[in-house]
Amino acid sequence: MATFAKPENALKRAEELIHVGQKQAALQALHDLITSKRYRSWQKPLEKIMMKYVELCVELRKGRFAKDGLIQYRIVCQQVNVSSLEDVIKHFMQLSNEKAEQARGQAQALEDALDVEDLEADKRPEDLMLSYVSGEKGKDRSDREVVTPWFKFLWETYRTVLEILRNNSKLEALYAMTAHKAFQFCKQYKRTTEFRRLCEIIRNHLANLNKYRDQRDRPDLTAPESLQLYLDTRVEQLKVATELSLWQEAFRSVEDVHGLMSMVKKMPKPSVLVVYYAKLTEIFWISDSHLYHAYAWLKLFNLQKSYNKNLSQKDLQLIASSVLLAALSVAPYDQKYGASHLETENEKERNLRMANLVNFSLDSKRENRELPSRASLLSELASKGVISCASQEVKDLYNLLEHDFLPLDLASKVQPLLSKISKIGGKLSSASSLPEVKLSQYIAALEKLTTLRVLQQASRIFQSMKIDMLSRMIPFFDFSVVEKISVDSVKHNFVAMKVNHLSGAVHFGTVDIESDGLCDHLSVLADSLNKARNLIHPPVKRPSKLGESLVNLAGVVENEHKRLLARKSIIEKRKEELERQILEKEKEEEVKRMKSIRKTVEDERLRLLNDQRQREQERIRREIEEKEKREAEKMLEETSKNKKKGKKPVIEGEITKQAIMELALSEQLKERQELERKLQKLAKTMDHLERAKRQEEAPLIEQAFQKRLEEEKIIHEQEQLREIELSKQHHAGDLQEKNRLSRMLEHKNAFQERIVQRRESEYNHLKKERDERISQLIASRKRERETVRKLMYYLNLEEQRIERLREEEEARKREEEERRKREEAERKAKLDAIALKQQQRERELEEKEKQRRDALLRGAEPARAPDAAPVAQPAREPVAAPAAAAVAAPAPTPGKYVPKFKRGGDSSIGSSGVSQRPAAAPEHDRWGARDDRPRPDVRPFRQDGPPSRQDAPPARQDGPPATDRWRGSRLPSNSSSSSSTWGRSRN
């Protein structure tokens, strides 16, 4: 990217590159300069650079470059000199139009040259294939290659300019002008696809304008000038849409106009309304909305009558006739009869939308608005005097179709009136904005209405009628068409009739007593008969029912009492609810108060922060102002140095950078104005000189032209004679050549016959070889298929065998697994039974041990001395214990209490009756030896398992029982120690 000290250097460099043929490089250099951040302030050379830049973009058809450059230039010029941007854009569009017109002039068949559906689409594949395959290019294709790219570029130009100028309040007029030019482009060249896209672009621009309301340069739609520009653009869009027969887009344009007026709440000018309703008449007529078509004509009539002071009586009569005929063209029955609920709702929504467009009522509420109908329209025409303004033929037709009852002669009287009405029409002289009025367009609808009236009136006086007679009564259509019309009328409940083709008759009405035709008559008859009966037999007054009411008075009082109790309970509940609500409200108020306190604290903190921030910003602003003041003084010094002649610049007031810039800008403007005056003077001088030269040259050019014309005439005659002579010579030579070659005709035929026979024999030989080769190929493929089938058969058999073996193996494995599980379950059941028996045996042993311990404890209590506090421990020696007890036992004293267990002798027998235990231990061995005393850490009783057999009472002294050996291996160590301790004390 090249950098330039001044913008003029970039322009010079670009011109040098253009002179040597490097236009792309010149465009790139200018593009780099425009998009550079160094040149973001507007200067006069930048405008010249932009002019050259857009010229290069147009010449090279670089739409993207043009868009980027214009966007950057808009940023530069938006706040300083927006008129420069306007000049550049106008120059850009002018160049694009000129190039397109030049391409159009080069092509002779423009319609063929522009035979493309979408200018934004790329080349189709078939076009590329055709361009590669065909050697020569046709004229149409060459024209298309010349013209179509330029028209694509012109369309891209319009899109670019609209995108750049959108939502810009300073360039609204240029935006509207560009939109109008784009509409005319689509209209002139029948570009329907581009027109739809253009309408969508403008619609999106307006939507974004309403969506982003905080933009800096946003247009104000409440201003009359801006509103008129936007409205004129939409009206032009509506006109072009109707001329291109894009009725859907035209309807959207109508909605755009209505939406624009709804936003600003202002009514447009009458001229705009006339165009609006005129286009609405066309749109509604095309869409078969005859009712709204008639309402649009009524609005046009009111506008012309109110605002057009030059409206003649003839034009007024023609407009009134159109309004009345449009109203008569509306179908006389309700279209919503027999429709589903969804269809009815959709139709209602559509009617409200249409009525909103036709009435153009901006402030009226939707729910208060009545939907229009045929009856209300005709009554409005009568009340406003529209019928009286219509022509006499239209009035007569209205009276015949709406008021007269002539079922037999109605069609014959209407037909001549329709023929007269079809000839009425033409362009309105005093209302140029209205389209040409053609009353003949209503003839078909009026003939259908006449048919419906004939059927309706005939159904009132006839029960049946021949088809031939009905056909003679309706001369407009064949009976097949009449039958279709009657089907619609029966469907919408306008007339009741049946067609019987077997008997060739039409039956009107129905014999059902609940039909709509007899319902009203029967109701009136029933009311009349009831009144007559009351007159003949007046009703008898019945006695009062007070006595009957008193019977049920107790129940009524009870019910009333219950109701009052229920009401009291409801009141209590409401009071409780009210109190609860009051408490909740108090809580909410307390929460709000706390929130407000917190908010106040937060606001105070933010205020302090804002004050600190403002003081900081004030300090920075003062520093910036001082810096700018120093820079302004420096710039003033430089300006005074650069100024060679004249007065020294004087600045009133404070010297600022802005004042210096304004002074420099004013000096530049003065220099530019002086230069423009010199250029105007020079242009005027050159203009006079050129005009004088042309005045002197005109007779000389005419003389030279006449002389050249005579010379060319002589040359043309000579050339013509020479051409005639040459053609005669060529003809004679051709005759001689023919005579010379005629003698070779027989030899030529013989040679041709030989060639044909030889090629036929070769063809037969080759065909025979081909048939043999094909038969061999068929046989070989048949053998291959047979081999493949056998192979597949063998493979299937082998797969089936392998599958069968695999299934047998799986079945065997399943049987083994089931057998193993069954054996495991049996073994587990046996082990559980053994464990259960073992647990039962251990429980029995525990019971026995418990009984033994209880007996042992009861037997140990008599061995205690009555005066001894501690319990004596038994001695370890089994023989010394009874001897010591006999010596130490005192004799019983007479008169002294003797315990019961001592009354029987010197020794007591234990509970088992096999051993004698001493009453008390000797004094010197009262506590026993230290080793003989039981340890406190050894528990005498086993609580976590069954007791040992050694702890049982000594029933047998000859040895331990046999079960001790079996129990000894299963008892824990603590049980063994406990058993041994108790064994020692027992001995």
Helices and strands as residue ranges (DSSP letters): H 7-19, H 23-34, H 44-60, H 63-77, H 82-106, H 110-113, H 125-133, H 139-165, G 169-171, H 172-188, H 192-211, H 224-243, H 247-264, H 270-286, H 290-307, H 313-328, H 341-359, H 374-383, H 386-389, H 392-402, H 410-421, E 425-426, E 437-438, G 439-442, H 443-461, E 464-466, H 467-473, H 479-491, E 497-500, E 505-508, H 516-536, H 546-551, H 553-642, H 657-741, G 742-744, H 745-860, G 861-863, H 880-888, G 900-902, E 908-909, E 916-917, G 949-951, H 963-968, H 973-986
